[in-house]
Each structure stands twice: as C-alpha cells, then as structure tokens.
Amino acid sequence: MPSIGPVPGHRGLYISAGHGMLGVTLAPATAEGIADMVTSRRIPESMLPFQLAGRI
C-alpha cells in the first residue's frame, strides 16, 4: 500500500512512495492530493488510508 502524506515530526515534509508498478498511473491523483495537503494543511479524506501517522 502506498504511503502518502506529511512525515510526522518533520514540518513541511511530505512523501509519496510505494506505488509499485502503478506509480505513473496513480501520479496525477497522488499529486492532486499532495497539493491539497500543502495548500490547505489538511489531509483529504481520500488520502487518509495512506497517511504515515501510526505506520512509522
């Protein structure tokens, strides 16, 4: 499962990794989600299952 979102403990650092062979296919949706996170400082609901908090 991909890891997408802010890196806990590192303000302003976001990650988008682990897409496997679907990276190019999922890039537009992931980029839109990351852009929303950076501009609004909130995690879009569609990205909640992929956040890093609690996984690292």
N, C-alpha and C positions, 0 to 999 in steps of 0.2 A: 504494500500500500504506500502511495506517495506521502512524503512529509512536506507540508505547505504551511507557511505562516511565519510569525515572528519567533525568533530564537529567545527563549526565556533567559533573562539575565544579561541580555545584550541589546540595549535600546537602539532601535533603528536598523537592526539586522534581521533580514527576512531570508527564508530558504524555500526553495522549490526543488525537491530532489526525489529520486526513487520512482520515476515513472516507467522504468524499464523500457521495453521496445515501443511504448506508446508516447514517448516524450514529444515528438514532433506533432503528433495528432492532438495531444492534450495541451500543447503550449498556448494556444490562444485563450482557452478558458482559464488556465492557470495564471497567465499574465493579467487577465482582467481581474481575477480575484486578488492577486498581489497588489495591483494598482489601487483597488478599493481599500485594501488594508493600509497602504501607505498614506493615502489621501484622507481617509476617514478615521484612521487609528482604531478601527473595529474589524473583527473577523466576520466576513459574510457567512450567513447561515449555511450556505452550500459548501463552505470550506471547513466548517467545524470538525467533521470527522477526520480531517487530515492534519490538524494542528499538532505542534510538537509538545505542547504542555502535557506533562504526565507521561510522555514517551521517552524522555531523556533524563 
